[in-house]
Amino acid sequence: VLASALVGVLALSRLIHLIFETYAVKMAEKTDSRMDDQILPVLRRVLKGILWILATLLVLDNFGFDVMALITGLGIGGIAVAMAAKDTLANMLGGITIFIDQPFKIEDVVKLGGHLGKVEEVGLRTTRLRTFEGHLVTIPNSVAANSNIENISERPSIRVRFNLGLTYDTPMEKCREAVDLVVEAVSGVEGVLGDDDAPSVYFVEFNDSTLDFQLTYFIDLEYGFF
């Protein structure tokens, strides 16, 4: 019985491996998201683990052990373990929620848990962001799944604004010339959008010592400014 169970488990384990390698992995490679690439190895290990547990119970049953009593005992012990590891379970459920809903993808720039950065990894317990300061931030999935997530990478463009100050003694003709030069220079930068989103300058206010203008332009996210 033990030899038959071992052979059967090895055969089924090999079958699971072939199914994942032949179909699941190839399907995951066709998608843009890298989340499915991460969850497939975890899912494969879980299925193999369940297979070995069932095989073990079958062997024990054939050797005369009371499997139902064993399962009942494990159930009671499992409740105690679940109570002790509720935070870990909450993080795992949060990770599953993120995998299913996919509010962001690997390499997306997001604002999450008060941190702004690029998603480097989404595991079953934690999500990791790389901030623009270079810090690696690890956020529990239970927090990530219940937070307001701002996915900046889903925006088609980024609006940039900054002020220009011209002294009061600058002639009007020079003001116009300065504004035109700035708009022309910004418009020539690769990735800056044109047409309806073309750079524009508006007068803002009379400051204490300058006439303040505001330059507004939009950057295409495809140029990888993040």
N, C-alpha and C positions, 0 to 999 in steps of 0.2 A: 504493500500500500504506500509506504513512504517513498519507494522508488518511482511508482506510478505518479504520485502527487508531484514529486520533484520534476519529473519529465514534463508533466502537463503544465506546471507553472512556468518552466523555462520556455516551453513552446508558446504559451500565451504571452509571456513577457516579450519574446522575440517578435510576435505578431504585433503587439502594441508599438514596439520600436519601429517596425517596418511601416505601419500605418502613419505614424507621425512623420517619419523621414520621407515617405513617398508622397503623401498627400498634404498633411497639415503644414509642414515646414515650407513646401513649395507654394501653398496658398498664402502663407504669411509673408513670403518674400515678394509676392505680387502687390501687397498693400503698402501704402506710404507710411503707416504707423509702425513704430518699433515695439509697441506694447505687446502685440500678439507674439512677437519674437521672444519676449521675456516670459510670458505666461505659459508658453508651450512646454518648456522644460519642467516647470513646476507641475503642470497638469500631468505630464508623463510620469513623473515621480510619484504623484498621488495615486494614479491608476495602478502602477506597479506595486505600491505599498498596500493598496486594498486587495490586490490579487494575492499577495503573499499572506496577508492576514486570513483571507478566506481559505487558502490552502492549509494554513496551520490549523485552523479550526476543524477542517475536514479530517486531517490526520489525527488530531486529538480525539475526535468523535469515533474514529475507527479503532483507536486504542482503548476505548471504553470510558473516556473522561466525560463528565456531565457538562457538555458545551453550553447548554442553556444557563446552568448555574454560573458558569464562568462568565458568560456574556452579561448576566444580571449583576455579578460582582463588579465587572468592568464598568457597567453603566453607572453604578453607585459611585465608584471611584472616579469615573469621568465627570460626574456632577461636581465632586469636590475639587477636581483639577480645574474645571471650567470656572468655578467661583474664584479660585486662586489666580487664574490666568485670564481674568475677564478683560484686562487692558490689551493683552496680546490678541485675544479673540476679536476684540473691537477693531484693532488695527488690521487684522486679516480680513474682516468683513468690509472695512473701509477700502482696503486694496482691491477686493473683488468688485466693489461698487465702482471704483475708478476704472478698472479694466473694462467693465460693462458699459458705463456711460461715456468714457473717454472725453472728459471735459478739456483735456490737453493731451499732447503727444510728446514723445521724447524730442528734445531740442526746441520745444516751444518756449517762448519767453512769457512768464506768468507772474502775477502778483498773488502770493499765497501765504497765508499765515503771517501777514505783515512783512514778508520778504519778497523782493523783486529779483528774479534771476531766470536762468535757463534750466529747464528740466533735464537732468542727466540720467536719472534712473527712477523707475517705479517698481518697487518690490511688493511683496505681500504684506509687509509690516510698515515700511516707510517709503516716503518720496524724497528724493534728493535734488536740491537746487544748487546751481553754481551762480552766486551773485556776481555783479559786475565789478565788485572789489576783489573777486577771486576766492571768496570764502565758500566752502561747501556746507550747506544747511540741510540737516536731516529733519523732516517733519513727519510725525506719526500719521499714518493713513486715516486714523479715526478723526484727527483734526482736519486733514486735507479734505476728506469726504464731506465734512460738515461746515466747511468754510465757504465764504464768497470768493470765487476764483475769477480773477480778471486775466483772461488770455489775450495778451497784447499781440501775439503773433497772428491772431485771427483778424486783426484789422488790416484793411487793404493798404493803408498808408499811415505815416506818423506826421502829425502837425508839429511844426517847430516855429516858435515865436521868440523874437528878441527885439529890444529897443535900440533905436539910433538917436543920438543927441546932437543937434546942431546949434551952435551959439547964435544968440540973437542978432549979432552983427553980420551973419552970413546972408549975402544977397539972395533974393528969391530965385534968381536964375541959377545960382550955385546950389541952392537947396534941391531944385529939380534935377540938376546934373548929378548931384551926389546920390539921390534916390534912384535915378536911372542906372547909374554905374553899379550900385549894390544889387538891384534887381537883375541886371544883365549878368553879373558875376555869379550870383546864386543859380540863375537859370541854366548856366553852362556846366554846372556840376552834375555828373552822371548819377542818376537815381532820383533827382528832383523832378517832380511831376510838372507838366505844362497844362495847356488848354484851360479848363475851368478851375483847375487847382494850381495854376501858375503863380509864382511868387508875386506878392503885392505888398505895397507899403501904404499905411494910413497914418494921418496925424492923430496923436493921442492926447497931448496936453501941453500947456505952457508950464515948464518947470522953472525952478528958481533961476537957473542960469542957461537953460537950453530949451530949444523947441524939440519935443520928443515925438518921434515917429516909430511905428511898430512894423517890423518886417514879418510876414507870415508866408511859409512855404510848406510843401508836403513832400515826404520822402517815401519812395516805393520800398516796401519791406523785402521785395525779392532781391534787392541789392545787398542784403545781409549786413545792415548797419549794426545789428546785434551780434 
